[in-house]
């Protein structure tokens, strides 16, 4: 066994750099900043709507006109990017509201672009919120038809880009979705619009509050046939490699907390920004524990977000973005 003399032990004191908050801040390895947060927001059709979400305390559904006002606060905190999810008034089997010129997301993007020209607007490209059956693609013979769905996803991306989106984010987990969007955007003159791929999106139990908020739960079956198996990590690397080959500008791991190992192993292999989605179930768990006095919310949230960044995420999509930004600036 290695013997260390008492004299040498007195020289080796890691506690010296933990002694005060100022010293700890000076030597901190992982630094959080509001500029690396992307704030997800729910938009529903109508006017004057700011509707609380019971399963996600502190989160709301906004109508497009109220959303622009919410962004005033968001920008004031140093958050530069949002990710929009739409709740249409009417749904159908083809999810046609997702690509309508006057669709809820298209309205929201135009309103935000007019009010906040420098805001980075990312838009979800999927069908689950817009289909009557709640699946992420077109149903044929009781299953999601991958290739037919690609054409619909491309139409959605073009309509969102035309409205003024900066990033389109395909989340349907259809094979070839990034390539289909890139070809369609380029052919339509939107060569400058970036794609943030939901590259490694797992079939997770942590999506429940989101599905309640977005009204997107599948009406039959589940999504395990196209979202990833939680047991697989190497497969995530393959999915990300495929998205990069198809032209993804940003890749993503979703959810974040149960997949910190995946974030870490992917971060050393990609040369593009890596996003991680701190999803609704992760958010709701902290809120529920804090409401019961089981944890200090501020400490828990900042620890969780630091862990996601420490694992290797460059960007963090999180419902905690506003609160975390306030806490970081008041340290």
N, C-alpha and C positions, 0 to 999 in steps of 0.2 A: 504494500500500500504506500502511495506517495505521502511522504511526511513533509509538512509545512511548518516551519518554525514559527513561534509566536511573533518574533520580530518581523518576519516576512508577511505574516497574516495581517499585521497592523498596517502594512503598506498597501494591501489589496482591499480596498473598501468601496465597493460599488455604490454604497449608500451616499457617498459624497455628492453624486450627481442627482440624488433624489431629495436632497435636504430641504429645498424650498420650491414653491410653485414656479418661480422665475427660472431657477436652474433646470427644473424638469422640462419646462417649455423650451429652453435653449437646446437641450440634447434630444428632444423628442424625435423619434425615427419616422413615425407616420403622422402626417398632418392633415387634418380635415379643413376644408374650406367650402363655403357655400357655392363657389363657382364650379365645383365638381358634382353638385346635386342636379338631378332632373326631377321636377315635381309632377307627379301624375295627377290628372284632374278629370272628373266626370262631367260631361256636358249633355243636357237633355233639351229636347225641343220645348219652345215656349218663350215667355218673357217674364222678367221680374222674379225668376225662381232662384232661391238659395235653400235647398232642401237637405236637412241633415241625414247622415247615413247611420242608422242604429248600430250596425255591426262594425262600424269604423268611426268611433267617437273623434270629433274634430275634423272630419271630412264631410264634403257636401257634394250634391249635384247642383250644377249651375246651368242656367239658360245662357245662351251666347252673350246677351247684353250684360248680364251680371258677371260673367267670367272676366270681361275686360277690366272691371273694377277690382276683382280679386288679384289680378296680375299687378296692379299698382303696388300692393303690399309685397308681393313676391319679389318684384324687381328691387324694391327698397331694401330688401334683406341681402341682396347680392346674388340671388339665384337667377341664372341667365337662361334656363331652358325648362320647358314643360313638355309633357307627353299627354296627348288628349285621347280620351275614350268616349264614344258617342252612345247615347240612348235614344233611338228613334221613337217617334210616336207610333208608327206602324211597322210590323215585321212581315216577311213573307219567306217562302221556302228558298228563294234565290238570294236573299239579303240585298235586294236592289237599293234600299235606302243608303247603303254604304257608299255607293258611287254616284248618287244623285247630285246634280249641280247645286240644289238647294238643301242638301242633307245637313244634318245637325253639325257634323264636324266641319263641313265646308263653310257653313255660316260662322262657326266659331273661329276658324282660321282667318277668315276675312276680317272679322271684328278685331281679333288680336293683332293682325298685321297692321291694320289702320291705326290702332291705339298705341302699339308698341313695336315700331319698325325694327328695333334691334334685338327683340326677343327671339331666341331659338325655339321654333315650334316643331315638335315631333308629333307624328300622328300614327296611331295604331292601324295596321292594315290587316284586318281579319273580318270574318263573317259572323262570329258567335253572338255578338250583340244585336245583329240585324236579322238573323234567321229565326223563323218560327220554331224550328227544331233545336236551336241552341248549339249546333255543331259549327266547326270552323270552316266548313266547306260545303260544296254541293253534294246532296245525298242521291246516290243511285243504287238501287237494289239493297237498301238498308245499310250502305257504307258510304264514307266520304270518298268522292271521286277526285283523286289528287290532281290529274291533269286538267280536268274541266275547271277545277277551282282556281288553277293558276291564272287563267284568263280573267276571271272575276277579280282576283287580287290585283292584277295589273290595272284594270279599270279603276279600282279604288285608288291606287297610288297616283295615277294620272290626274284624277279629279282632285285629290288633296294637294298635289303639286300645283295645279292650276289655281287653286284657292290661295296659295302662298306658303305652304309648308316648306320647311328647310330640310327635314329628315322624314323619311317614311320608314316605318318599323313593322315589317311583316312578322306576325306572331302566330300564324296558323299552323306552323310546322309541317307544311307541305314540301315534299321533295322538289327541289328546283325553284323555290319561290323567289329567292334573291335574284337568280339569273333572269327569271321571267319579268320581274320588276325592272331590272337594269335595262333589259332590251326594250321594254315598253316605254320607259321614261326617256331613254336616249332617242328612240324613234319619234317621240312626240316633242322633242326639243328641250327636254328637261335634263340635260346632261350635268347640270350643276347641283341637282338634288341628290343628297346623300342617302344611303340605305343603312339603317341600324338593324341588323339581323337578330331576331330572337333565336340565336344559333343553337344553344343548348337549353331548351325549355323542357323541363321535366314534368311528368304527370304527377303533380304534387297535391297533397292534402291541404296545403297552405293557401289555396286559391279561394276558399269558401266565401270570405267576406267580399271579395271582388265580385264573385258571381252574383251575390245578393245585390250589390250596389249597381252592377251593370245589367242585371236581369239576363245573364248569359249562361245559366246552367243548362246542360244538355237535357232534352226531353226524353231521351232514351239512351241506353248504353253509357259509355264514357269515352274519354279521349286517349286512352292508353294505346290505341292502335296507331296514333300519329305523334303523340308527345313521348318523351324519353322515359325509359325505365329508371327509377331512382337508384337501382343497384349498379348502374353502368357509369364509369368514368372515362374509360378509353373511347367509348362511343362519342362522348362530348367533344373530344379532340377531333374525331373524324367529321362530326357535324360542322364544327368551326372551320376546318380545312375546306370543306365543300363550300361553305358560304363565302370564304375568302376567294376561292377559285371563281365563284360566280360574280364577284364584284362588291362584296360587302365592305363598307367604309368603317363600320363599327360592329363589333360582335358582342354577344351578351350571354351570360349565364343566369338562369332563372329557375327557382328562387335563389337567394343569396345564402342565408344562414345555414341551411342543411347541406350546402354544396360549397363551403369555403375551400375544401380540398380541390374541387374541380376548378374553382377560380384560380387557385394558386398554381395548379399544374398547367393550366392554359396560359396564364399570364406570361410565362417565360417562353412561350412558343409563338406568340403573335406579335406583329409589328404595327398593328392598328390599335386604336383605343379599345379597351375592354370595359364593358358596362356590366353591372350586376344589379338585379332587381330585388330590392328588399320588399317582399310582396305583402299583400293585405293581411294574411294570416300572421305573419311575423309582427306586423304593426299592431294588430288587434290583441295579440297575446300580451305585449308590453302594456298597452292601454288597460286591459282587464286587470293585470297584476298591480299596476299603479293605482287604479281606482280602489282596490282592496287593501292598499297599504303594504303589499308584499314586496315591492321594490321601489327604489327612487327612480322616477321616470327619466329625469334628465341624465343621471349617471348611466342608466341602462341603455338609453338610446345612443348616447355618444360612444359608449363602449362597443355597442353593436356596429355602428357605422365605422368606427376605427378598425374593428376586426375585418370588415369587408374590404376597406381600403388596404389594410395590412396584408390581406391575402393576395392582393394584386389588382383590384378593380381601379380603373382610372376614373370611371363615372359611376355614380350610385343613383339609381332610380328609387326614390323613397317617399312615402307619405309623411315621414317625419321631417321633410326638408325645411318647412317654415320654422318649426319649433327648434330644430337643431341649429339652423342659421342664427336664430335669436340667441340661443345659448352660447354659440361659439363667439359671437361678437360681444357678449357680455362677460366673458371670462376675465 
